[in-house]
Amino acid sequence: MTTTLSSLQEWVDSVAARTQPDSIHWCDGSDAENDRLIAEMCESGVLSPLNQEAFPGCYLHLSDPSDVARVEHLTFVCTREEEDAGQNNHWMDPDAAHAKIDALFEGAMQGRTMYVIPYCMGPIDSPYSRLGVEITDSPYVVVNMRLMTRMGKKALQRIEKEGSFVKGLHSTGDLDPERRFIMHFPDELTIKSIGSGYGGNALLGKKCHALRIASYQARTEGWLAEHMLIVGIENPHGEVHYVACAFPSACGKTNLAMLIPPESHKGWRVWTLGDDIAWLHMDEGGKLRAINPEAGYFGVVPGTNEKTNKNAFDMIHGETIFTNVATTADNEPWWEDKKSGEPATDWQGREYDPANGPAAHPNSRFTVSATRNRSYSQLADAPDGVPISAIVFGGRRKELAPLVYEAKDWKHGVLVGASVASETTAANIGEVGVVRRDPMAMKPFCGYNFADYWGHWLSFADRSDHLPRIFHVNWFRQDDDGRFLWPGFGENLRVLRWILERCEDRAEAIETPIGFLPRPTDIDTNGLDIDADTMQSLLNVDVGRWKEEMDSVGEYLESYGDRLPAVLRQEYQEVVEDLKKAS
């Protein structure tokens, strides 16, 4: 397979000339191709078959111990002017960046096959979808991209018809951490990544394209590319509301995306449209509609069990690629909190010894097609997407942030999103448990200056009177003994119900300086072991501590200088003044 598009062929030829592969393979996305690649990787040791009776079609990949997570400090946004990248990104001059990484690509694919992967982010026939081509020397990347995107012949046909696509060049290189870089060139719609095989650094359709490059595209084209899950919540009357939620990685996004209503909520259904990324476009009526640009899940495995996420737990029992989990004596995958089995071999292939740390890496992953999820919504493939009723921000905060509150309006909601802070997790290189500002959960993923990004969000208020309401949630409030105050998981539907009732103007709320909060009795706690004092604690707004929080928020916002939108500064000042009055 080759292409009729001369610009694509010329690019492939130029990459081949630089990287010098032994052969070139154009990926068609077929079952036969996938089966052949898996067989070859099993023979070479890149993949290992797991217990095929208990886990049919499942395989294990163990990565280099130095290559187990995103490398934000080695990830660059390369714009002509440093300010355009913003302090939220590491910047490098485009010419210098090309020269630096191209030198590493010289001969990098010698002895390897170069794979050309045409793909579509989003439904293949959606006007909201965007196209890309990833060139890689990793068959592991190929089989994962097949799960994560619409990849192959149909994507190539659309690329050839439209003539434009995002260019992604990847090589595992020699896996030397000192020779590992991920470069983004927004103006050129180009990504270059070398020295890593980890999904977040190597599956270029995912964070690199679907967020960093797409966020830049979205700003220039008038839409939003966001680090958000999409769910449909259906009540017993058959009415469905769609909600988009932004949380940092490993903070419950996948669990919420596949939420199963508790026994107390008979007749309710939750439909999964996406667990990680949402592209939101405004329709002719001024409503935001969302598509999930991905076709699969690249989820964190530890903590996944029948209680926390039964849908995910069940779906990864077949046709799944596991990365950096442990194995049992029966060659089944194992991870912390699986609730069954015992590890025999750890994620580095060693005999399990607790002295070496967790059996599965804390950021170990599963890759699986979205269609294996029993709650998968057929509308995930709808070309027009789904209408969004509410946007929900959140993060992991032990203290301060209440269980739920609603922004006063869209502009205040942008401030709420811009102020999000969360404790770091194992998905990031660095110290775990540190609270950092993560606006809209986009800190590692926005492909341009955050100040301009907030300005883009604010511009939607001038374009429509039918925008979704904006909320903030925090499932992670703890008491003085470190115990979680809210049960979480499926019970989060109780909070989502209040959110939807607010969207329908059917629920009361108390106005506070930070937004509208439910009264403790407004959240249905029937059947839960939660007393009135606990609910009061979950919904408490400590004015003194919030004044301290807003001081921190103000310092952060002002660090963006004159580029900070005046409207956002005004929204901030209004909250500060309201807190002063409340004290």
CORZINOR-V504736 format. One record per residue. PHI is phi in degrees with one decimal (999 if undefined). BURIAL is b if it has 24 or more other C-alpha atoms within 12 Angstrom, else e. Layout:
BEGIN
PHI;BURIAL  PHI;BURIAL
END
This chain:
BEGIN
999;e  -130.7;b  -139.6;b  -91.1;e  -87.1;e  -62.8;e  -64.3;e  -69.7;b  -62.0;b  -63.8;e  -66.4;b  -58.8;b  -63.1;e  -68.8;e  -64.9;b  -61.7;b  -63.0;e  -80.2;e  -89.3;b  57.6;b  -70.8;b  -73.1;e  -154.2;e  -124.4;b  -126.6;b  -88.3;b  -80.2;b  -103.6;b  77.2;b  -76.7;e  -62.0;e  -62.2;e  -62.7;e  -61.9;b  -61.5;e  -65.8;e  -65.2;b  -63.7;b  -61.5;e  -65.2;e  -69.8;b  -66.2;e  -68.8;e  -85.2;e  93.1;e  -66.3;b  -120.3;b  -129.4;b  -65.8;b  -89.7;b  -56.4;b  -76.3;e  -78.3;e  -82.7;e  -132.2;b  -63.0;e  71.6;b  -105.4;b  -138.8;b  -116.0;b  -120.1;b  -110.6;b  -90.2;b  -60.8;b  -57.0;b  -87.3;e  -133.3;b  -129.0;b  -162.4;b  -61.0;b  -115.6;b  -62.3;b  -72.7;e  -111.3;b  -107.2;b  -123.2;b  -109.6;b  -111.1;b  -105.8;b  -62.0;e  -107.2;e  -59.4;e  -61.7;b  -68.3;b  -78.0;b  82.6;b  -70.9;b  -75.9;b  -126.4;b  -81.2;b  -114.2;b  -145.6;b  -57.5;e  -55.1;b  -63.5;e  -65.7;e  -66.0;b  -58.5;b  -62.5;e  -65.3;e  -80.3;b  -62.6;b  -62.0;e  -75.1;b  -79.0;b  -59.3;e  67.8;e  -66.7;b  -105.4;b  -59.0;e  80.7;e  -125.0;e  -92.1;b  -96.5;b  -100.7;b  -108.5;b  -113.7;b  -79.5;b  -145.9;b  -121.5;b  -91.8;b  108.5;b  -51.7;b  -60.3;b  -111.3;b  -88.9;b  -67.6;b  -86.6;b  -76.3;b  -133.4;b  -113.1;b  -156.3;b  -133.8;b  -107.4;b  -104.1;b  -147.6;b  -109.1;b  -111.6;b  -64.8;b  -59.7;b  -63.9;b  -59.8;b  -68.9;b  -73.6;b  -65.1;b  -63.6;b  -75.8;b  -92.1;b  -134.6;b  -85.7;b  -116.5;b  122.4;b  -60.2;b  -63.2;b  -63.6;b  -62.4;b  -60.6;b  -70.6;b  -59.6;b  -65.4;b  -72.8;e  -87.1;e  83.2;e  -127.2;b  -166.3;b  -82.4;b  -92.8;b  -125.6;b  -116.4;b  -137.2;b  -143.7;b  -66.4;b  57.6;b  -105.5;e  60.3;b  -75.4;e  -57.0;b  -80.2;e  -121.3;e  -116.5;b  -144.7;b  -125.9;b  -111.2;b  -119.4;b  -121.9;b  -57.6;b  -62.8;b  -101.2;b  50.4;b  -132.8;b  -130.0;b  -132.6;b  -138.4;b  -144.1;b  93.2;b  -140.6;b  -111.1;b  -64.3;b  -52.8;b  -63.2;b  -103.6;b  -115.9;b  -83.6;b  -70.4;b  -70.3;b  -81.3;b  -63.0;b  -63.7;b  -83.3;b  -66.6;b  -121.6;b  -64.1;b  -74.5;b  -64.6;b  -61.9;b  -67.2;b  -58.2;b  -61.9;b  -64.8;b  -71.9;e  -105.8;e  88.4;b  -133.5;b  -128.0;b  -112.7;b  -130.0;b  -81.8;b  -134.2;b  -80.8;b  -131.8;b  -129.9;b  -106.5;b  -111.9;b  -107.1;b  -86.2;b  -60.8;e  -89.4;e  85.3;e  -85.3;e  -119.8;b  -111.8;b  -109.3;b  -126.8;b  -111.4;b  -129.3;b  -114.7;b  -134.1;b  -60.8;b  -56.9;b  64.1;b  -119.1;b  98.7;b  -62.6;b  -63.4;b  -60.7;b  -69.3;b  -63.1;b  -117.4;b  -58.7;b  -107.5;b  -56.2;b  -69.3;b  -56.3;e  -70.9;e  -117.8;b  -61.9;e  91.8;e  -87.5;b  -133.4;b  -121.5;b  -106.7;b  -91.0;b  -106.7;b  -170.4;b  -112.8;b  -146.7;b  -133.4;b  -132.1;b  -109.3;b  -113.9;b  -118.3;b  -91.8;b  -85.6;e  -63.9;e  -87.5;e  84.3;e  -95.0;b  -82.5;b  -118.1;b  -121.9;b  -121.4;b  -95.6;b  -70.3;b  -94.8;b  -118.1;b  -151.8;b  -122.1;b  -120.3;b  -103.4;b  -77.2;b  -83.0;b  -53.6;b  93.0;b  -84.3;b  -152.6;b  -64.3;b  -82.0;b  -73.5;b  -160.8;b  -62.7;b  -59.7;b  -66.5;b  -58.9;b  -69.8;b  -70.1;b  -86.4;b  -86.8;b  -160.1;b  52.0;b  -127.4;b  -101.5;b  -95.9;b  -125.0;b  65.7;b  -95.0;b  -87.6;b  -132.1;b  -90.1;b  -63.7;e  -90.0;e  62.7;b  -100.3;b  -66.9;b  -140.9;b  -150.8;b  -60.7;b  69.5;e  -68.2;b  77.2;e  -154.7;e  76.3;e  -136.2;b  -74.4;b  -107.2;b  -129.9;b  -88.0;b  -70.1;b  -100.9;b  80.8;b  -91.8;e  -58.2;e  -64.4;b  -140.0;e  -52.8;e  -64.9;e  -86.3;e  102.3;e  -57.6;b  -67.9;b  -99.6;b  -62.8;b  -56.7;b  -107.6;b  -62.3;b  -131.6;b  -122.6;b  -120.7;b  -153.5;b  -66.2;b  -62.4;b  -67.9;b  -79.4;b  -78.2;b  -65.0;b  -97.8;b  -60.8;b  -87.6;b  -63.1;b  -73.4;b  -62.9;b  -102.5;b  -70.5;b  -58.2;e  -87.9;b  70.8;b  -128.8;b  -75.6;b  -97.1;b  -86.6;b  -144.6;b  -112.5;b  -122.2;b  -101.7;b  -173.5;b  -168.6;b  -102.2;b  -128.2;b  -68.1;b  -135.1;b  74.5;b  -68.3;b  -67.6;b  -55.9;b  -159.0;b  -152.8;b  -110.0;b  -66.4;b  -70.1;b  -165.4;b  -60.1;b  -64.6;b  -65.4;b  -61.7;b  -64.2;b  -62.7;b  -57.6;b  -65.5;b  -68.4;b  -95.5;b  -55.6;b  -131.4;b  -150.9;b  -75.8;b  -65.0;b  -126.6;b  -69.3;b  -71.9;b  -114.7;b  -70.5;e  124.2;e  -69.7;e  -88.4;e  94.0;e  -85.1;e  -80.0;e  -133.9;b  -65.7;b  -140.3;b  -53.7;b  52.4;b  57.2;b  -113.4;b  -53.5;b  -82.0;b  -123.3;b  -75.6;b  -85.6;b  -157.1;b  -59.0;b  -57.0;b  -60.1;b  -67.8;b  -63.6;b  -63.3;b  -61.7;b  -63.9;b  -58.2;b  -61.5;b  -62.6;b  -66.7;b  -63.4;b  -87.2;e  -103.2;e  -158.2;e  -104.1;e  -122.9;b  -78.0;b  -64.6;b  -74.7;b  -117.0;b  -131.8;b  -131.3;b  -127.4;b  -147.7;b  -81.4;b  -111.5;b  -60.5;b  -125.2;b  -87.1;e  -64.4;e  -95.7;e  81.7;e  -88.4;e  -67.5;e  -82.5;b  -114.4;b  -68.3;b  70.1;b  51.5;b  -61.9;b  -68.4;b  -62.6;b  -59.3;b  -61.2;b  -72.8;b  -62.3;b  -60.5;b  -62.6;b  -58.3;b  -68.3;b  -64.0;b  -65.2;b  -64.0;b  -94.6;e  59.3;e  -114.2;e  -124.7;b  -79.4;e  -156.9;b  -103.4;b  -81.1;e  -128.2;b  -59.0;b  -96.0;b  143.7;b  -94.7;b  -115.9;b  -71.7;b  -72.9;b  -52.2;b  -81.4;b  -78.1;b  -93.3;b  -67.6;b  -112.0;b  -52.4;e  87.6;e  -95.7;e  -87.9;e  -131.9;e  -91.0;e  -63.0;e  -64.4;e  -64.4;b  -62.4;b  -62.6;e  -64.9;b  -63.6;b  -109.8;b  -75.8;b  -112.0;b  -80.2;e  -59.0;b  -60.8;e  -70.4;e  -70.0;b  -62.8;b  -63.5;e  -61.0;b  -68.9;b  -59.7;e  -65.4;e  -60.6;b  -60.7;b  -59.4;e  -64.8;b  -62.2;b  -69.1;b  -64.0;e  -87.4;b  61.3;e  -64.5;e  -75.3;b  -60.9;b  -59.4;b  -60.6;e  -63.3;b  -68.1;b  -62.3;b  -65.4;e  -60.2;b  -61.0;b  -62.5;b  -65.3;e  -64.8;b  -59.0;b  -64.9;e  -64.8;e  -67.8;b  -61.9;e  -63.4;e  -69.7;e  -85.4;e
END
